Amino acid sequence: MLKNELRHLGLTQKQFAEVSGISASHLNEIIKGHRDISIKLAEKLQAVLAIPVSVWLEVQAKYNISRSHLSSEDEEERKSGELLSEYDAVISVKELFHKLNLVNTSNKEKIDILKTSYLLPDPSQLKLSFGKISGWFRKSAKQGLDSRMIVTWIVLARYEARRIDVNSKFDRGSCLELTTELRTIFHENSDTLKRVTQVMSSHGIRFSVVDKLEHASIDGYSYIDTEGVPVIVVTLRHKKIDFFAFTVLHEVCHVYKHLNSENNNMVSLSDYDNETVEEEEANAFASNVLIPQALWRIAPEVPMNPFVIQRRYTLWAEKNHLNKWIVLGRVSHETGMYKFKTDESRLIH
């Protein structure tokens, strides 16, 4: 009732606390149902809201009677609802349950799912765990960096990764072998997602694709799980072979060169302003795996005309058994020329 009055007046709890003489923490406890409305408090509410003391005390008395008749299950359901609200302040509970297609589920069941399926700690611990998340990804002045939605996506990514088996043990000495296999897959661009998943598994890496969430423009995420297995999850935010190949190899670099017991998470987003040393190294690594630097040095020199560039570099790509869109993607990145005529072959196949 009090919360609705504040909403009707367009006041925040802090603003109402100032005009009513009620402390902000006291007011919050009342609205949450953790503190009763006393005669003294009812008098303060009457003075500001013009709602008689008797009304407040009558509502409080009825609430106390109803509360005394609640069964233990009802009380647990109520407490679970409060706990869900606390979780929702840190992550999007709606997105997590949407993923599992849950309908008509009780609050208690939802809490059980968060703790058993998603393996979430209590809200306070969850917030603490992801409190430094801003240091995990490349910062951008652009949209898509909502930390709550990024944390939600990470929880979904970890959930999906736990369902994936690997066929062998990870070996840090296998980087060249893996990247050679991945380069072939990317340039051929045939049955690509399945082949990438299989080759990652054969090198002891869990690989998965999880759709991006609104306001969380994530490209890729790599980490070491609790079993010590490296994991790479990407979003296909851009469903193009050049973006996909670059993102996967970017995360491969993190797995082999940057992840360890002290630094076991790397979240990568595009449209960034300031690169860390690790991100710059991963960018260069991905570019040079896809097109070796020695080969790139002898790429054709052409005028800055999109038609001429696309024609000449397509021929050059075919001559060197490269995917034309991976080649043109690198041209775009290095020159800022993006006006190429895209066709269906650029999509991931």
C-alpha positions as CSV (number, residue, x, y, z in Angstrom):
1,M,0.0,0.0,0.0
2,L,2.8,2.4,0.9
3,K,4.8,1.5,-2.2
4,N,1.8,2.2,-4.4
5,E,1.3,5.6,-2.7
6,L,4.9,6.5,-3.5
7,R,4.6,5.4,-7.1
8,H,1.4,7.5,-7.4
9,L,3.1,10.6,-6.1
10,G,6.2,10.0,-8.3
11,L,8.5,9.8,-5.2
12,T,11.5,7.5,-4.7
13,Q,11.9,6.0,-1.3
14,K,14.8,8.3,-0.6
15,Q,12.8,11.4,-1.4
16,F,9.9,10.2,0.7
17,A,12.2,9.5,3.6
18,E,13.4,13.1,3.5
19,V,9.9,14.6,3.5
20,S,8.4,12.2,6.1
21,G,11.3,12.1,8.6
22,I,11.4,8.3,8.4
23,S,14.9,6.9,7.8
24,A,15.5,5.4,4.4
25,S,16.5,2.0,5.8
26,H,13.4,1.9,8.1
27,L,11.2,2.9,5.1
28,N,12.7,0.1,3.0
29,E,12.1,-2.5,5.7
30,I,8.5,-1.5,5.9
31,I,7.9,-1.7,2.2
32,K,9.6,-5.2,2.1
33,G,7.3,-6.3,5.0
34,H,10.2,-6.8,7.4
35,R,9.0,-4.1,9.9
36,D,5.5,-3.4,11.2
37,I,3.8,0.0,11.1
38,S,3.6,1.4,14.7
39,I,1.3,4.1,16.0
40,K,4.2,6.6,15.8
41,L,5.0,5.7,12.3
42,A,1.3,5.8,11.2
43,E,1.2,9.3,12.5
44,K,4.1,10.3,10.3
45,L,2.4,8.7,7.3
46,Q,-0.8,10.5,8.1
47,A,1.0,13.8,8.2
48,V,2.5,13.4,4.7
49,L,-0.1,11.2,2.9
50,A,-3.3,12.3,4.6
51,I,-4.2,8.7,5.2
52,P,-5.6,8.3,8.7
53,V,-3.6,6.5,11.4
54,S,-6.6,4.1,11.9
55,V,-6.3,3.0,8.3
56,W,-2.6,2.1,8.6
57,L,-3.2,0.3,11.9
58,E,-6.2,-1.6,10.6
59,V,-4.2,-2.8,7.5
60,Q,-1.3,-3.8,9.7
61,A,-3.6,-5.8,12.0
62,K,-5.2,-7.6,9.1
63,Y,-1.7,-8.4,7.7
64,N,-0.6,-9.8,11.1
65,I,-3.6,-12.0,11.3
66,S,-3.1,-13.3,7.7
67,R,0.6,-13.9,8.4
68,S,-0.2,-15.9,11.5
69,H,-2.3,-18.3,9.4
70,L,0.3,-18.8,6.7
71,S,1.4,-22.4,6.4
72,S,5.1,-23.2,6.5
73,E,4.9,-23.9,2.7
74,D,3.4,-20.5,2.1
75,E,6.0,-18.8,4.2
76,E,8.8,-20.6,2.3
77,E,7.2,-19.6,-1.0
78,R,7.1,-16.0,0.2
79,K,10.7,-16.1,1.2
80,S,11.7,-17.7,-2.1
81,G,9.9,-14.9,-3.9
82,E,12.0,-12.3,-2.0
83,L,15.2,-14.3,-2.8
84,L,14.2,-14.3,-6.5
85,S,14.0,-10.5,-6.4
86,E,17.5,-10.4,-4.9
87,Y,18.8,-12.6,-7.6
88,D,17.0,-10.5,-10.3
89,A,18.9,-7.5,-9.2
90,V,22.2,-9.2,-10.2
91,I,21.0,-11.3,-13.2
92,S,18.0,-11.6,-15.4
93,V,16.0,-14.4,-13.8
94,K,13.5,-14.2,-16.7
95,E,16.2,-15.0,-19.3
96,L,17.5,-17.9,-17.3
97,F,14.0,-19.5,-16.9
98,H,13.2,-18.7,-20.5
99,K,16.2,-20.8,-21.6
100,L,14.7,-23.8,-19.7
101,N,11.1,-23.2,-21.0
102,L,9.7,-23.1,-17.5
103,V,6.0,-22.4,-17.0
104,N,3.8,-22.4,-13.8
105,T,6.8,-23.0,-11.6
106,S,6.7,-22.1,-7.9
107,N,9.2,-19.7,-6.4
108,K,10.7,-22.5,-4.4
109,E,11.2,-24.6,-7.5
110,K,12.8,-21.6,-9.2
111,I,15.3,-21.1,-6.4
112,D,16.1,-24.8,-6.5
113,I,16.7,-24.6,-10.3
114,L,19.0,-21.5,-9.9
115,K,21.1,-23.4,-7.3
116,T,21.1,-26.9,-8.9
117,S,21.0,-26.3,-12.6
118,Y,22.8,-23.0,-12.9
119,L,24.9,-23.6,-9.7
120,L,24.4,-20.1,-8.5
121,P,25.5,-19.1,-5.0
122,D,23.4,-16.8,-2.8
123,P,22.7,-13.4,-4.4
124,S,25.2,-11.6,-2.2
125,Q,27.9,-14.1,-3.2
126,L,26.9,-14.0,-6.8
127,K,27.2,-10.2,-6.8
128,L,30.6,-10.4,-5.1
129,S,31.8,-13.1,-7.7
130,F,31.0,-10.8,-10.6
131,G,31.8,-7.5,-8.9
132,K,34.9,-7.1,-10.9
133,I,33.4,-8.2,-14.2
134,S,34.2,-4.8,-15.8
135,G,37.8,-5.8,-15.9
136,W,37.1,-9.0,-17.9
137,F,36.2,-7.3,-21.2
138,R,37.1,-4.7,-23.6
139,K,35.5,-1.4,-22.7
140,S,33.4,0.5,-25.2
141,A,31.6,3.8,-25.3
142,K,28.9,2.1,-27.4
143,Q,25.8,0.2,-26.3
144,G,25.7,-3.4,-25.3
145,L,27.7,-3.3,-22.1
146,D,24.9,-3.9,-19.5
147,S,26.8,-5.7,-16.7
148,R,23.6,-7.4,-15.4
149,M,22.9,-8.9,-18.9
150,I,26.6,-9.8,-19.4
151,V,26.5,-11.8,-16.1
152,T,23.3,-13.4,-17.2
153,W,24.8,-14.5,-20.5
154,I,27.9,-15.8,-18.7
155,V,25.7,-17.9,-16.4
156,L,23.9,-19.3,-19.5
157,A,27.2,-20.0,-21.3
158,R,28.6,-21.9,-18.3
159,Y,25.3,-23.9,-18.1
160,E,25.6,-24.9,-21.7
161,A,29.3,-25.7,-21.4
162,R,28.8,-28.2,-18.6
163,R,26.7,-30.3,-20.9
164,I,29.6,-30.8,-23.4
165,D,32.0,-33.7,-23.3
166,V,35.6,-33.6,-24.6
167,N,37.3,-36.5,-26.2
168,S,40.8,-35.9,-24.9
169,K,42.9,-34.0,-22.3
170,F,43.9,-30.4,-23.1
171,D,47.6,-30.0,-24.0
172,R,49.1,-26.5,-24.2
173,G,51.6,-27.8,-26.7
174,S,48.9,-28.5,-29.3
175,C,48.2,-24.9,-30.3
176,L,49.8,-25.1,-33.7
177,E,48.0,-28.4,-34.6
178,L,44.6,-27.0,-33.5
179,T,44.9,-23.7,-35.3
180,T,46.0,-25.5,-38.5
181,E,42.9,-27.6,-38.4
182,L,40.7,-24.7,-37.6
183,R,42.2,-22.6,-40.4
184,T,41.3,-25.3,-42.9
185,I,37.7,-25.5,-41.6
186,F,37.2,-21.8,-41.7
187,H,38.5,-21.3,-45.3
188,E,36.4,-24.2,-46.5
189,N,33.3,-23.0,-44.6
190,S,31.4,-26.2,-44.9
191,D,29.5,-27.8,-42.0
192,T,31.6,-25.3,-40.0
193,L,30.0,-25.3,-36.6
194,K,29.9,-29.1,-36.3
195,R,33.5,-29.4,-37.4
196,V,34.8,-26.7,-35.1
197,T,33.0,-28.4,-32.1
198,Q,34.5,-31.7,-33.0
199,V,38.1,-30.5,-33.5
200,M,37.9,-28.5,-30.2
201,S,36.7,-31.6,-28.4
202,S,39.6,-33.6,-29.9
203,H,42.0,-31.1,-28.3
204,G,40.3,-31.1,-24.9
205,I,38.4,-27.8,-25.2
206,R,34.6,-27.5,-24.6
207,F,33.1,-25.4,-27.4
208,S,29.6,-24.0,-27.6
209,V,27.4,-21.3,-29.2
210,V,25.0,-19.4,-27.1
211,D,22.7,-16.7,-28.5
212,K,23.6,-13.1,-27.4
213,L,21.2,-11.3,-25.0
214,E,19.9,-7.8,-25.6
215,H,22.2,-5.2,-24.1
216,A,25.1,-7.7,-23.9
217,S,27.0,-7.5,-27.2
218,I,29.4,-10.3,-26.4
219,D,31.4,-12.0,-29.2
220,G,33.2,-14.6,-27.2
221,Y,34.0,-16.0,-23.8
222,S,36.8,-18.3,-22.7
223,Y,37.5,-19.7,-19.2
224,I,38.9,-22.6,-17.3
225,D,36.0,-24.6,-15.6
226,T,36.1,-26.3,-12.2
227,E,37.4,-29.5,-13.7
228,G,40.3,-27.7,-15.2
229,V,39.0,-27.9,-18.8
230,P,39.3,-24.9,-21.1
231,V,36.0,-23.6,-22.5
232,I,35.2,-21.4,-25.4
233,V,31.7,-20.0,-26.0
234,V,30.7,-17.6,-28.8
235,T,27.5,-15.8,-29.7
236,L,27.4,-15.5,-33.5
237,R,26.5,-11.9,-33.0
238,H,27.5,-11.5,-36.6
239,K,26.6,-14.7,-38.5
240,K,29.4,-14.3,-41.0
241,I,32.3,-16.6,-41.5
242,D,35.0,-13.9,-41.2
243,F,33.6,-12.6,-37.9
244,F,33.1,-16.2,-36.6
245,A,36.6,-17.4,-37.6
246,F,38.3,-14.3,-36.0
247,T,36.3,-14.6,-32.8
248,V,37.0,-18.3,-32.3
249,L,40.7,-17.9,-32.9
250,H,40.8,-14.8,-30.7
251,E,39.5,-17.0,-27.8
252,V,41.9,-19.8,-28.8
253,C,44.7,-17.4,-28.2
254,H,43.4,-16.6,-24.7
255,V,43.1,-20.3,-23.9
256,Y,46.7,-21.1,-24.8
257,K,48.4,-17.9,-23.9
258,H,46.5,-16.0,-21.2
259,L,44.2,-18.3,-19.1
260,N,45.7,-19.7,-15.9
261,S,44.8,-20.2,-12.2
262,E,45.0,-16.5,-11.6
263,N,43.3,-15.2,-14.8
264,N,40.7,-17.8,-15.7
265,N,38.1,-15.6,-17.5
266,M,38.2,-13.6,-20.7
267,V,35.0,-12.0,-22.0
268,S,35.4,-10.4,-25.5
269,L,33.2,-7.7,-27.0
270,S,33.5,-5.7,-30.2
271,D,33.4,-2.0,-30.8
272,Y,36.0,-1.3,-28.1
273,D,38.0,1.8,-27.5
274,N,41.0,0.7,-25.5
275,E,42.8,-2.6,-26.0
276,T,44.7,-4.5,-23.3
277,V,48.0,-6.2,-24.2
278,E,46.2,-9.6,-24.1
279,E,43.4,-8.4,-26.5
280,E,46.0,-6.9,-28.9
281,E,47.9,-10.2,-28.9
282,A,44.7,-12.2,-29.4
283,N,43.7,-10.0,-32.3
284,A,47.1,-10.4,-34.0
285,F,47.1,-14.1,-33.4
286,A,43.7,-14.6,-35.0
287,S,44.5,-12.5,-38.0
288,N,47.8,-14.2,-38.7
289,V,46.4,-17.8,-38.2
290,L,43.8,-17.1,-40.8
291,I,46.2,-15.4,-43.2
292,P,49.9,-15.8,-42.4
293,Q,51.7,-12.5,-42.2
294,A,54.3,-13.6,-44.8
295,L,51.4,-14.3,-47.3
296,W,49.6,-11.1,-46.4
297,R,52.7,-9.0,-47.2
298,I,52.4,-10.0,-50.9
299,A,48.7,-9.3,-51.2
300,P,47.8,-7.1,-54.1
301,E,48.1,-3.3,-53.9
302,V,45.0,-1.7,-55.4
303,P,43.3,1.7,-55.4
304,M,40.8,2.5,-52.6
305,N,37.8,1.5,-54.7
306,P,35.5,-1.1,-53.2
307,F,34.7,-2.7,-56.6
308,V,38.4,-3.0,-57.6
309,I,39.4,-4.3,-54.1
310,Q,36.6,-6.9,-54.0
311,R,37.5,-8.2,-57.5
312,R,41.3,-8.3,-57.1
313,Y,41.3,-9.7,-53.6
314,T,38.7,-12.4,-54.5
315,L,41.0,-13.6,-57.3
316,W,43.9,-13.5,-54.9
317,A,42.0,-15.5,-52.3
318,E,41.1,-18.1,-54.9
319,K,44.7,-18.4,-56.1
320,N,45.9,-18.9,-52.5
321,H,43.0,-21.3,-51.5
322,L,41.6,-18.8,-49.0
323,N,38.0,-17.9,-48.2
324,K,37.4,-14.6,-50.0
325,W,35.3,-13.2,-47.1
326,I,38.0,-13.9,-44.6
327,V,40.4,-12.0,-46.9
328,L,38.0,-9.1,-47.5
329,G,37.2,-9.0,-43.8
330,R,40.8,-8.4,-43.0
331,V,40.9,-5.8,-45.7
332,S,37.9,-4.0,-44.1
333,H,39.5,-4.2,-40.6
334,E,42.8,-2.7,-41.8
335,T,41.6,-0.1,-44.2
336,G,38.1,0.8,-42.9
337,M,36.6,-0.1,-46.3
338,Y,33.3,-1.9,-45.7
339,K,31.4,-1.2,-48.9
340,F,31.7,-4.7,-50.4
341,K,28.8,-6.4,-52.1
342,T,27.9,-9.2,-49.7
343,D,26.6,-12.5,-50.9
344,E,25.2,-15.7,-49.3
345,S,28.7,-17.3,-49.3
346,R,29.7,-14.9,-46.4
347,L,27.3,-16.7,-44.0
348,I,28.5,-19.5,-41.8
349,H,27.8,-22.8,-43.6
